[in-house]
Amino acid sequence: MNGLTHFDQEGNAHMVDVGGKNETERKAVAIGTIQLGAEAYAVLKAGTAKKGDVLGVARIAAIQGAKRTSDLIPLCHPLPLTRLAVEFELDDSKCEVRCVCTAQTVGKTGVEMEALTGVQVGLLTIYDMLKAIDKGMVMTETMLLEKRGGKSGTWINK
């Protein structure tokens, strides 16, 4: 099946057996952006949203989402995460918020999906908390920035 590890020889989806792999330190960093209208961005920045602290709630949601990745993505292994960090960067000139999620573990499989899921849940939470002001927000450019550890070693997105 073209080297895709989530399929067996008959083409059936299955969870990859990582039992024979060595445990290593694993790290992944992902980023994504949400573009807001000027009014929604001003409310977010001023901290005056009716639903409360948008970025504070989005940070907790991103952490929770990353922790629940294996419940959302069917073939992901549940992982004992050792660290999850979520940062938000505001860009006043574009009315954008960037979410950066860093996931870490010591284990037999990587944490790329956890970092990516954390970003998406964080951005979705911003949308949810501000949709009464701006239903046209756009989430873009979600991507893996880097991964470290495991057999394939370090990969950095150019």
Secondary structure, DSSP 8 states (H G I E B T S, - for coil): -TT-TTB-TTS-B-----TTS--EEEEEEEEEEEE--HHHHHHHHHT--TT--HHHHHHHHHHHHHHTHHHHSTT-----EEEEEEEEEEETTTTEEEEEEEEEEEESS--HHHHHHHHHHHHHHHHHHHTTT-TT-EEEEEEEEEEE-STT--EE--
